[in-house]
Amino acid sequence: MAQCPFRVADQCFEAYLSVDVSGTEARIGALRLFCFAAAGLACAAAAAAALLVRRALKPVQVLTRLTASIADGDYRLRTGMRRSDELGELSASFDRMADAVEDKIRRLDEELEKRRLLLGALSHELRTPMTAVVGYADSLLRMPLTESQREACARRIYEAGRHTENLSQKMTELVGLEGSKAVKRDRIDPEVFAGRLRTFLPPQVEITTDGAPFSGDETLLTALAVNLAENALRASGSEPRVRVRLERDGAAERITVSDEGCGIPADQLPLIFDPFYRVNKARSRRDGGAGLGLALCRLICERHGGTISAESEVGRGTTVTAVILQLDDNSRTI
């Protein structure tokens, strides 16, 4: 309401003007409610946006956590997310990267294991020819020998040295660190091969052959037969009876080594060809064994395309049979 004074004929009058504002108050109330509703909707939208952002960032958080875990060495972790958006593509790329990292680490571990095997194998295999070199050299220095005997000792030293040189190269190839995994197969005269074995084995070892020629890498097959015979000697006690048999049966050639020693328990037979496994750990440590000889024999057989197996009875002895597959005379590699 508004007041408006005025004069007419020397008389003073006051005029009052009033307006009904009840509708305005209703509109103000409605506007107030609208503002509250808008504020509520804005808060709800903000909360929903926060949830959406949190949900959208969850894969990133997972990727961050997995990246830290993989950096700490747990290479098996994966996101496992299945989404059709950009984050799904990122997760799939991350999983592929993790697969590649795990595969690379696995191959590096295998390479390190190969190198470990090579070092152990070289140490293991060089012992036999070096024993022959030292023994014959000692005979040359200390014993009164005839000229022919001196010549024979020198020849044995030369053969052991050449065998050591060839063997170190073959062992490197054998564990796959260099060169092809295929084995060169030469025609081998069994009598000559038996004579070569006698250079590295004591007289107690009986070596027989059926006279049939066979094929293979002579250096590696020598290492195989010597390893098997030495294992048999270590298991045979003070009076060893060890027999090495070279024979050919149809399409296969066999190197069989048998003894009458302590034998191997049946539950351990499937494990004796594993690297670094030793049936009698105390005796192996005393004899300098590292559990590599039979593992190398298995590798040699596999490179020739053959197999190796053992039969044993505790207290009665053991027979190990290495089967080398026979190819035709024109074949050189497998």
Stockholm file with secondary structure:
# STOCKHOLM 1.0

chainA/1-334         MAQCPFRVADQCFEAYLSVDVSGTEARIGALRLFCFAAAGLACAAAAAAALLVRRALKPVQVLTRLTASIADGDYRLRTGMRRSDELGELSASFDRMADAVEDKIRRLDEELEKRRLLLGALSHELRTPMTAVVGYADSLLRMPLTESQREACARRIYEAGRHTENLSQKMTELVGLEGSKAVKRDRIDPEVFAGRLRTFLPPQVEITTDGAPFSGDETLLTALAVNLAENALRASGSEPRVRVRLERDGAAERITVSDEGCGIPADQLPLIFDPFYRVNKARSRRDGGAGLGLALCRLICERHGGTISAESEVGRGTTVTAVILQLDDNSRTI
#=GR chainA/1-334 SS CEEEEEEETTEEEEEEECCCCHHHHHHHHHHHHHHHHHHHHHHHHHHHHHHHHHHHHHHHHHHHHHHHHHHTTCTTCCCCCCCSSHHHHHHHHHHHHHHHHHHHHHHHHHHHHHHHHHHHHHHHHHHHHHHHHHHHHHHHHHSCCCHHHHHHHHHHHHHHHHHHHHHHHHHHHHTTSSSCSCCCCEEECHHHHHHHHHHHSCTTEEEEECSCCEEECHHHHHHHHHHHHHHHHHTSTTSCCEEEEEEEETTEEEEEEECCSSCCCGGGGGGTTSTTCCSSHHHHHHHTCCSCHHHHHHHHHHHTTCEEEEEEETTTEEEEEEEEECCCTTCCCC
#=GC SS_cons         CEEEEEEETTEEEEEEECCCCHHHHHHHHHHHHHHHHHHHHHHHHHHHHHHHHHHHHHHHHHHHHHHHHHHTTCTTCCCCCCCSSHHHHHHHHHHHHHHHHHHHHHHHHHHHHHHHHHHHHHHHHHHHHHHHHHHHHHHHHHSCCCHHHHHHHHHHHHHHHHHHHHHHHHHHHHTTSSSCSCCCCEEECHHHHHHHHHHHSCTTEEEEECSCCEEECHHHHHHHHHHHHHHHHHTSTTSCCEEEEEEEETTEEEEEEECCSSCCCGGGGGGTTSTTCCSSHHHHHHHTCCSCHHHHHHHHHHHTTCEEEEEEETTTEEEEEEEEECCCTTCCCC
//
